């Protein structure tokens, strides 16, 4: 299924969904932005996954949910991508088991450079130690396999909590 946005006069948009030859039209009214800076910033996720199929599928899910995704296949590659990114990465989503280092070790390494980094660790292994979430240290967990909905809802919840934490820190 593919959604094709069509802008009409900057105020209305039709989404055409194509699925096996059928076509569904859905109309939405959009509020035009007065200035380019008024647009909300797309949130950036660094996805670290060594399995190419899982990385591609997860990247597709996240992009279709409106996130900008940077991907890496291992911890070393992730450190390089993180260091070279000129914008703030909102979330690092990493597999627990990676070649060379664990996802938790990657999170610790990233925190040496950026203490505020938010990390979501995923795993298909049933290890209770790894399934612990520590919101105070901005570390979260999601068991594999996960659905598109579960993944997106988890990330939205995490990013919402992170934004509240940043606002509280800035306020006082």
C-alpha positions in Angstrom: 0.0 0.0 0.0 1.4 3.4 -0.9 0.2 6.8 0.1 0.7 9.6 -2.4 0.2 13.2 -1.1 -1.3 15.7 -3.4 -1.3 19.3 -2.4 -4.1 21.6 -3.5 -3.5 25.3 -2.9 -1.4 24.6 0.1 -4.5 24.0 2.3 -5.9 20.6 1.4 -4.3 17.3 0.7 -5.7 14.0 -0.7 -4.0 10.8 0.2 -4.5 8.1 -2.4 -4.0 4.6 -1.1 -3.3 2.0 -3.7 -3.7 -1.6 -2.7 -3.9 -4.3 -5.4 -5.6 -2.1 -7.9 -8.2 -0.5 -5.7 -8.0 3.2 -4.9 -9.3 5.0 -1.8 -9.4 8.8 -1.4 -9.2 10.5 1.9 -9.3 14.3 2.2 -7.7 16.2 5.0 -7.5 20.0 5.7 -4.0 21.1 6.6 -3.1 24.4 8.4 -0.6 26.2 6.2 2.6 27.3 7.9 3.2 31.0 7.9 7.0 30.6 8.0 9.3 27.7 7.3 10.6 27.8 10.9 7.0 27.2 12.1 7.1 23.6 10.9 7.8 21.0 13.5 11.2 19.4 13.2 11.2 15.8 12.0 12.4 13.6 14.8 15.6 11.7 14.0 16.2 8.0 15.0 19.5 6.2 14.7 18.6 2.6 14.0 21.3 0.1 14.8 20.5 -3.5 13.6 22.9 -6.1 12.2 20.2 -8.1 10.3 19.7 -6.4 6.9 16.0 -7.5 6.6 15.1 -6.4 10.1 16.9 -3.1 9.6 15.2 -2.4 6.2 11.7 -3.3 7.5 12.1 -1.3 10.7 13.5 1.7 8.7 10.4 1.5 6.5 8.0 1.4 9.4 9.7 4.4 11.1 9.9 6.5 7.9 6.2 5.8 7.2 5.5 7.0 10.7 7.2 10.3 9.9 10.6 9.9 11.4 13.9 10.6 9.7 16.0 7.4 10.1 19.8 7.1 10.1 20.8 3.4 10.0 23.9 1.5 11.1 24.7 -2.2 11.1 26.9 -2.4 14.2 28.1 -0.3 17.2 31.2 1.0 15.5 29.1 2.2 12.5 26.6 3.7 14.9 29.3 5.7 16.8 30.5 7.1 13.5 27.0 8.1 12.3 26.2 9.7 15.6 29.4 11.7 15.6 28.9 12.9 12.1 25.3 13.9 12.5 25.1 17.7 12.7 21.5 17.6 14.2 20.2 16.2 17.4 19.4 12.5 17.3 16.2 12.1 19.3 16.4 8.3 19.9 18.9 5.5 19.3 17.1 2.3 18.7 19.5 -0.6 18.9 19.4 -4.4 18.9 20.7 -5.9 22.1 23.0 -8.3 20.3 25.4 -6.7 17.9 28.7 -7.7 16.4 31.5 -6.6 18.8 29.4 -4.8 21.5 25.9 -5.1 23.0 23.2 -2.5 22.5 23.6 -1.5 26.2 27.3 -1.0 25.8 26.6 1.1 22.7 24.2 3.3 24.8 26.9 3.7 27.5 29.5 4.7 24.9 27.2 7.3 23.3 26.4 8.7 26.8 30.1 9.4 27.3 29.8 12.0 24.5 26.1 12.9 24.9 24.7 12.2 28.4 21.1 13.1 27.3 20.9 10.4 24.6 17.7 8.3 24.7 18.2 4.6 23.9 15.6 2.0 23.0 17.1 -1.5 23.2 15.3 -4.3 21.4 15.8 -8.1 21.7 14.2 -11.3 20.8 15.9 -13.2 23.6 14.0 -13.7 26.9 16.6 -12.3 29.3 14.9 -10.6 32.2 18.1 -8.5 33.0 18.0 -6.9 29.6 14.3 -6.2 29.7 14.6 -3.7 32.5 13.7 -0.1 31.6 15.4 2.8 33.4 13.6 6.0 32.4 15.8 8.1 34.8 18.8 7.1 32.6 16.7 7.3 29.4 17.0 3.6 28.6 14.0 1.7 27.4 13.3 -1.9 26.2 11.0 -3.4 23.5 10.7 -7.2 23.0 10.9 -8.6 19.5 8.9 -9.4 17.5 6.9 -6.2 17.7 4.1 -4.9 15.5 4.2 -1.6 13.6 1.7 -0.1 16.0 3.6 -1.3 19.2 6.9 0.1 17.9 5.5 3.5 16.9 3.5 3.9 20.1 6.5 2.9 22.2 8.7 5.5 20.5 6.1 8.2 20.7 5.7 7.5 24.5 9.5 7.6 25.0 10.0 10.8 23.0 7.1 12.4 24.9 8.7 11.6 28.2 12.1 12.8 27.0 10.5 16.1 25.8 8.9 16.6 29.3 12.3 15.9 30.9 14.1 18.5 28.7 11.4 21.1 29.4 11.6 20.5 33.2 15.4 20.8 33.0 15.3 24.0 31.0 12.6 25.5 33.3 14.5 25.2 36.4 
